[in-house]
């Protein structure tokens, strides 16, 4: 399911106009991104938890040349599945 299909599905289930549902979904996504950028966790009970973790720098290998390369550390988003979602 992509964003358009999600908007259509929610609109049908709730009776809310598609453009309003799209605005809410986009605001939801931007709010999660903003919270993660500030270093906060976002927990949706039963669904899961979004958080940010630090990946350490490491050494990798270029598959074409076999040469070792340095992979710098970075922050990445992480999602931990919640109890309701894990029952699938």
Protein Blocks (a to p, Z undefined) as FASTA:
>chain_A
ZZklmmmmmmmmnopafklmmmmmmmmmmmmmmmmmnopacddehiaccddddddddddd
dfklopacdddddddddddddfklmmZZ
